[in-house]
């Protein structure tokens, strides 16, 4: 995975082949050791995430394409452009994929996290 901050690209170890992340906003929250992050994520056509989890909850807004997502033993559900879903904290994200084999999936992830911590972790 590649994360772009301030126009620079740097590799991140995560196992998400072909997925890119672009930090659109990074706002320190006054009186805390946390920051609000808005990140644009792009999955390649047919891209599938490995099992992973998130240390904090986040909101996802689908900008382009169709995503399919499930946590724990939940059945997968599809989300289309203009729809939102929630990333759930500390529950294994068992299924996330780009449903389109020909076009990328693009979405915004919005979350609050301590600076320097990763939003996506191994299960």
Secondary structure, DSSP 8 states (H G I E B T S, - for coil): -EEEETTEEEE--S--TT-EEEEEEEEE-TTSS-EEEEEEEEE-TT-B--SBBBSS-EEEEEEESEEEEE-TT---EEEETT-EEEE-BTS-B-EEEE--SSS-EEEEEEEEE-TT--SSB--
